[in-house]
Every structure is written in structure tokens, then in C-alpha cells.
């Protein structure tokens, strides 16, 4: 199967400072990834590693049991791709992200995050459908209208705790969902899966509700762009209202150029385009597929995933040595190894 696909969706591209993103979807899941690096990119990766070691920022992942921390090659390449394989710029972002992790105690936060609160937090952010696209990338959906009935509950969460919830949900994506999907059969194997395909559904969303959610959305977007770069592959905006160009004018500054180029507006009938990216059996019915899944549902695991893990774990989880592990168990194991 080809690593790239280019399709034309509904709508037309516009220009200008508030223009919405292009509606042409082009996907290349191999360029700049392990096993598909150019000679210059290989050199950049080697230089990046050397510089990180010299700065005390890098340790080899071999022999570690942290469930995919921040030092494996797919992660390093995410930072390099975000900075167009400029080792110096990638090092700056990597160092900032490491400092951010220490400041917020990310590893300890994730290991001790309550399961019940974790499950509650999932209702406010993009959710994994339990399915993958044609290249093996997990498919997430974010239906903003589903936040309206629970927005009061969201606003009652203290700002610091809301921020910690976002961290926990990004950790489960990078430390469990992505490496677990790498272990599943996929067309680009053995290239690791290091990003997701996301459908953002704007059906029944008003301009006022979008304005009310802007700080919530900005908080999550800026956190991800800075500290989890290149985890977003294709971002398909569906059911976009007529005022979307206005909204785009507000939000486009939250994303770097690379992420902005991955956002595609598919209009009111996204099915034909989405089916070129996602098999119809794995595409939810509201978006032109056959999967009986809505935003409020738990992941509907496909046969391969169900065979591998049985069912989706509750609360924080990591993928270590081909199995589901709780981060609390890792911390106990590591404490025992150092005692």
C-alpha cells in the first residue's frame, strides 16, 4: 500500500488572513520516519542524539522500563520533524519539553492519576474510537457539541487540575495507544506508529459556544504543539459551519505551520474523502462509515486489537514489552530495582 494519498474534498480553498485550511488531503506517513530517512536526515538524527547526550538530555532507551518515555527514536524523530530536521532547533524544543515534564512532574502525575477521574476527563477531549486508519494510525474523534451539556462541569475544574488532565490524556496516547498500535499489523510495518488521525466534528456548534470553548481548546492545543510535537497526522474538520473562517482566524495561531498544513475542511458530506483514509468498517456512521460508534462511547476495538489486549484498560496505562501495564506497577518495579 502506498504511504501517501491525495484526494479532493468538498469546498474550495480561500486565501487571506482568516482563510480556512485547504480541502485537499495529502497523507504521507513514512517521510521522516524510521526506515525511511534520507541521508541528510540520518545525519541530523545522529547529530541530534550526540548533542542531547552532551547536554545531559538523552539516555538510551535500551534496558529501561518506563513504557516509552521521551528518549526512543520515534520520539526523537517527532521533534526533528517538527523542526524540519534542524538539530539545534529540535534540541531547543526537546530541552524545553524535558524541563516542562520535570516542572509538572509528568511521570509521577501519570502514575498516580486516579482511574475514575481519568475516565471522566476523556469526555472533554478527543477520544480514540478503538479503530485505526488504512495506515494503522489510531482514529480519534472530537465532537464539540457533546461538550455543551457538560461545559459547566468542565468550568468547575480548577485550572491547574484541568491542565493535569490534558497531560494525562496525552500521556496515554503516546505511552499506550501509539506503541500498542505499532504492535498491531499495519501496512507500513515495521515503521512505528507515532501519530493519530483526528476527526473534528463541528455539527450543531454555534459561534457563541466556540467562543466559550476557546480557552479550553487553546490550552490543549498549545500544550500539545510544544510538548508532544508531530503526534497529529491528518486532522479532518467535518460539518463546518459558515462561520468557520472566522473561527479559524482565532485559532490558527495556536498551531505551528506544519500542523496547520494537516488541517483539512471536508464540509457536510465527509464520507467520500474519509473513506479514502479509513476503511468504512472502522469509520463511525456519522462520518460516512459503518462503525456503530458515537463520541460518548468507549473505544470499539477491532478484531486485532481485541485479540491483543482483550479490552481497553481503565485509567492510565503504558505499553511495555508487548503488554498492558499500569504506570504504578512500573514505578514499584523501578523502586525495587534500585533498592
C-alpha positions as CSV (number, residue, x, y, z in Angstrom):
1,X,0.0,0.0,0.0
2,X,1.2,3.5,-0.8
3,X,2.3,5.6,2.1
4,X,0.7,8.7,0.5
5,X,-2.8,9.5,-0.6
6,X,-4.1,12.7,-2.2
7,X,-7.8,13.3,-2.6
8,X,-10.0,16.4,-3.3
9,X,-12.8,17.1,-0.8
10,X,-15.8,19.3,-0.9
11,X,-15.5,23.0,-0.7
12,X,-13.0,25.4,-2.1
13,X,-9.8,26.9,-0.7
14,X,-9.7,30.6,0.2
15,X,-6.9,33.0,0.7
16,X,-6.4,35.8,3.2
17,X,-5.6,36.1,6.9
18,X,-8.7,34.3,8.1
19,X,-8.9,31.7,5.3
20,X,-9.8,28.2,6.3
21,X,-7.3,25.4,5.6
22,X,-7.0,23.7,2.2
23,X,-9.5,21.0,1.4
24,X,-7.1,18.8,-0.4
25,X,-5.9,15.9,1.8
26,X,-2.4,14.5,1.3
27,X,-1.1,11.9,3.6
28,X,2.5,10.6,3.8
29,X,3.1,8.5,6.9
30,X,6.6,7.4,6.0
31,X,8.7,10.5,5.2
32,X,11.0,11.4,8.0
33,X,10.2,8.2,9.9
34,X,12.5,5.3,10.9
35,X,13.5,3.2,7.9
36,X,12.6,6.0,5.5
37,X,15.2,8.7,6.4
38,X,17.2,10.4,3.7
39,X,21.0,10.5,4.2
40,X,20.7,14.1,5.4
41,X,18.0,13.1,7.9
42,X,20.1,10.3,9.2
43,X,23.0,12.7,9.8
44,X,20.6,15.1,11.5
45,X,19.4,12.3,13.8
46,X,22.9,11.3,14.7
47,X,23.9,14.9,15.4
48,X,20.7,15.4,17.5
49,X,21.5,12.4,19.6
50,X,25.1,13.5,20.1
51,X,24.0,17.0,21.1
52,X,21.4,15.7,23.5
53,X,24.0,13.4,25.2
54,X,26.4,16.3,25.6
55,X,23.7,18.3,27.1
56,X,22.7,15.5,29.5
57,X,19.2,15.3,28.0
58,X,19.4,11.9,26.4
59,X,19.6,8.3,27.6
60,X,19.4,5.2,25.5
61,X,16.0,3.5,25.8
62,X,17.7,0.1,25.9
63,X,17.2,-1.6,29.2
64,X,14.7,0.9,30.5
65,X,11.2,0.0,31.6
66,X,9.4,3.4,31.6
67,X,6.9,2.4,29.0
68,X,8.1,4.7,26.2
69,X,9.3,7.8,28.0
70,X,10.8,10.6,25.9
71,X,14.0,9.0,24.6
72,X,13.1,6.4,22.0
73,X,14.0,7.1,18.3
74,X,10.4,7.6,17.2
75,X,10.1,10.4,19.8
76,X,13.3,12.0,18.8
77,X,12.2,12.0,15.2
78,X,9.0,13.7,16.1
79,X,11.0,16.6,17.5
80,X,13.2,16.6,14.4
81,X,10.3,16.6,12.0
82,X,8.6,19.4,13.9
83,X,11.8,21.5,13.4
84,X,12.4,20.3,9.8
85,X,15.4,18.3,10.8
86,X,17.3,21.2,12.2
87,X,19.2,19.6,15.2
88,X,19.7,22.9,17.1
89,X,16.1,23.9,16.9
90,X,14.9,20.4,17.7
91,X,17.3,20.3,20.8
92,X,15.8,23.6,22.0
93,X,12.2,22.3,21.8
94,X,13.3,18.9,23.3
95,X,15.1,20.6,26.2
96,X,12.1,22.9,26.9
97,X,9.8,19.8,26.8
98,X,12.0,17.9,29.3
99,X,12.0,21.0,31.6
100,X,8.3,21.1,31.3
101,X,8.0,17.4,32.2
102,X,10.1,18.0,35.3
103,X,8.2,21.1,36.3
104,X,4.9,19.4,36.2
105,X,6.1,16.0,37.5
106,X,4.6,14.3,34.5
107,X,5.8,10.8,35.2
108,X,4.6,10.8,38.8
109,X,1.4,12.6,37.8
110,X,0.5,9.9,35.2
111,X,1.5,7.1,37.5
112,X,-0.8,8.3,40.3
113,X,-3.7,9.8,38.4
114,X,-7.0,8.3,39.7
115,X,-8.7,5.9,37.3
116,X,-12.1,7.4,37.8
117,X,-11.0,11.0,37.2
118,X,-9.1,9.8,34.1
119,X,-12.2,8.2,32.7
120,X,-14.2,11.4,33.4
121,X,-11.7,13.6,31.8
122,X,-11.9,11.7,28.5
123,X,-15.4,13.2,27.9
124,X,-13.9,16.7,27.3
125,X,-11.2,15.9,24.8
126,X,-10.6,13.9,21.6
127,X,-11.5,10.3,22.1
128,X,-10.0,7.2,20.5
129,X,-12.6,5.2,18.6
130,X,-10.7,2.0,19.1
131,X,-10.1,1.8,15.4
132,X,-7.2,2.7,13.0
133,X,-6.9,4.2,9.6
134,X,-5.6,2.4,6.5
135,X,-2.0,3.1,7.6
136,X,-2.5,1.8,11.1
137,X,-2.8,5.2,12.8
138,X,-5.4,5.4,15.6
139,X,-8.5,7.4,14.7
140,X,-9.7,10.0,17.2
141,X,-12.9,12.0,17.2
142,X,-13.7,15.3,18.8
143,X,-17.4,16.3,18.7
144,X,-17.6,19.8,20.2
145,X,-21.4,19.8,20.5
146,X,-21.0,17.0,23.1
147,X,-19.2,19.4,25.4
148,X,-22.2,21.8,25.7
149,X,-24.2,19.8,28.2
150,X,-21.2,19.3,30.4
151,X,-19.4,22.6,30.0
152,X,-20.5,23.8,33.5
153,X,-18.8,20.7,34.9
154,X,-15.6,21.4,32.9
155,X,-15.5,25.0,34.1
156,X,-15.8,23.9,37.7
157,X,-12.5,22.0,37.5
158,X,-9.6,24.2,38.8
159,X,-7.4,25.4,36.0
160,X,-4.3,23.6,37.3
161,X,-6.2,20.3,37.5
162,X,-7.7,20.8,34.1
163,X,-4.2,21.2,32.8
164,X,-3.1,18.0,34.5
165,X,-5.9,16.1,32.9
166,X,-4.8,17.2,29.5
167,X,-1.3,15.9,30.3
168,X,-2.6,12.5,31.4
169,X,-4.6,12.1,28.2
170,X,-1.6,12.9,26.0
171,X,0.5,10.5,28.1
172,X,-1.9,7.6,27.5
173,X,-1.9,8.4,23.7
174,X,1.9,8.5,23.5
175,X,2.8,5.8,26.0
176,X,-0.1,3.3,25.4
177,X,-2.2,3.8,22.3
178,X,0.6,4.7,19.8
179,X,3.1,1.9,20.9
180,X,0.3,-0.6,21.1
181,X,-0.8,0.2,17.6
182,X,2.8,-0.3,16.5
183,X,2.5,-3.8,17.8
184,X,-0.6,-4.4,15.7
185,X,-0.5,-5.5,12.0
186,X,-0.3,-2.3,9.8
187,X,0.5,-1.7,6.2
188,X,3.7,0.4,6.9
189,X,5.2,-2.1,9.4
190,X,7.8,-2.1,10.8
191,X,7.7,1.7,10.8
192,X,6.5,2.7,14.3
193,X,3.1,4.4,14.7
194,X,3.8,7.8,16.2
195,X,0.8,10.0,15.3
196,X,-3.0,9.9,15.1
197,X,-5.7,10.7,12.6
198,X,-8.4,13.1,14.1
199,X,-11.9,13.9,13.0
200,X,-13.2,17.2,14.5
201,X,-17.0,17.4,14.3
202,X,-18.5,20.9,14.4
203,X,-22.1,19.9,13.8
204,X,-24.6,21.9,15.9
205,X,-21.8,24.2,17.2
206,X,-22.7,27.9,17.4
207,X,-20.3,30.8,17.2
208,X,-21.1,31.6,20.8
209,X,-20.2,28.1,22.0
210,X,-17.0,28.1,20.1
211,X,-16.1,31.4,21.7
212,X,-16.9,30.0,25.1
213,X,-14.6,27.0,24.5
214,X,-11.7,28.9,23.0
215,X,-9.6,29.0,26.2
216,X,-10.2,25.2,26.8
217,X,-9.2,24.4,23.2
218,X,-6.3,26.7,23.2
219,X,-4.9,25.2,26.4
220,X,-4.9,21.7,25.0
221,X,-3.6,22.8,21.6
222,X,-0.6,24.9,22.8
223,X,0.4,22.1,25.3
224,X,0.4,19.5,22.5
225,X,2.3,21.7,20.0
226,X,5.1,22.5,22.5
227,X,5.5,19.1,24.3
228,X,4.0,16.4,22.0
229,X,5.0,17.6,18.6
230,X,4.1,15.7,15.4
231,X,1.5,13.5,17.2
232,X,-1.2,14.8,14.9
233,X,-1.2,13.4,11.3
234,X,-4.4,14.2,9.4
235,X,-6.9,16.5,11.0
236,X,-10.3,16.4,9.2
237,X,-12.8,19.1,10.2
238,X,-16.3,17.9,9.3
239,X,-19.7,19.6,9.4
240,X,-18.0,23.0,9.5
241,X,-20.5,25.9,9.8
242,X,-20.5,29.0,7.6
243,X,-18.6,31.0,10.2
244,X,-15.7,28.6,10.4
245,X,-13.3,31.0,8.6
246,X,-13.9,33.4,11.5
247,X,-13.1,30.7,14.0
248,X,-10.0,29.7,12.0
249,X,-8.8,33.3,12.3
250,X,-8.9,32.9,16.1
251,X,-7.3,29.6,16.4
252,X,-4.7,29.2,13.6
253,X,-2.1,30.9,15.8
254,X,-2.3,28.0,18.3
255,X,-0.6,25.7,15.8
256,X,2.7,25.7,14.1
257,X,2.9,25.8,10.3
258,X,3.3,22.0,10.0
259,X,0.2,21.3,12.0
260,X,-1.8,23.9,10.1
261,X,-1.0,22.2,6.9
262,X,-2.5,19.0,8.2
263,X,-5.9,20.5,8.9
264,X,-8.5,19.9,6.1
265,X,-12.1,21.1,6.0
266,X,-14.3,18.4,4.5
267,X,-17.7,20.1,4.6
268,X,-21.1,18.4,5.3
269,X,-20.5,15.1,3.4
270,X,-17.1,13.9,4.5
271,X,-17.7,10.3,3.8
272,X,-16.1,10.0,0.3
273,X,-12.9,11.7,1.5
274,X,-12.7,9.9,4.8
275,X,-13.2,6.5,3.2
276,X,-10.0,7.1,1.2
277,X,-8.2,7.3,4.6
278,X,-10.2,5.0,6.8
279,X,-11.9,1.7,6.0
280,X,-15.6,2.0,6.2
281,X,-15.9,-0.7,8.9
282,X,-13.6,1.5,11.1
283,X,-15.2,4.8,10.2
284,X,-18.1,5.9,12.5
285,X,-21.5,6.0,10.9
286,X,-22.0,9.8,11.4
287,X,-19.0,10.4,9.1
288,X,-19.9,8.0,6.3
289,X,-18.8,4.7,7.6
290,X,-20.4,1.5,9.1
291,X,-18.9,1.6,12.6
292,X,-21.7,1.9,15.2
293,X,-19.8,4.4,17.5
294,X,-20.5,7.9,18.8
295,X,-18.4,10.3,20.8
296,X,-19.9,9.3,24.1
297,X,-18.9,5.6,23.6
298,X,-15.9,3.7,24.8
299,X,-13.4,2.5,22.2
300,X,-14.9,-0.1,19.8
301,X,-11.8,-2.3,19.4
302,X,-11.2,-4.0,16.1
303,X,-10.6,-7.8,16.0
304,X,-6.8,-7.5,16.0
305,X,-6.7,-5.1,18.9
306,X,-9.2,-7.1,20.9
307,X,-7.1,-10.2,20.3
308,X,-4.0,-8.4,21.6
309,X,-5.3,-6.7,24.7
310,X,-8.8,-8.1,25.4
311,X,-10.4,-4.9,26.4
312,X,-9.4,-1.2,26.8
313,X,-7.9,-0.7,30.2
314,X,-9.4,1.8,32.6
315,X,-7.3,4.7,33.7
316,X,-3.6,5.4,32.9
317,X,-1.8,2.6,31.1
318,X,1.5,2.0,29.3
319,X,2.6,-0.5,26.7
320,X,5.7,-2.4,27.8
321,X,7.2,-5.5,26.2
322,X,4.0,-6.2,24.2
323,X,1.5,-6.0,27.1
324,X,-0.7,-3.6,29.0
325,X,0.9,-2.3,32.2
326,X,-0.2,0.2,34.8
327,X,2.3,3.0,35.4
328,X,2.1,2.4,39.1
329,X,3.4,-1.1,38.6
330,X,6.4,0.3,36.7
331,X,7.2,2.7,39.5
332,X,7.1,-0.1,42.0
333,X,9.3,-2.3,39.8
334,X,11.8,0.5,39.3
335,X,11.9,1.2,43.0
336,X,12.6,-2.4,43.7
337,X,15.4,-2.5,41.1
338,X,17.2,0.4,42.7
339,X,16.8,-0.6,46.3
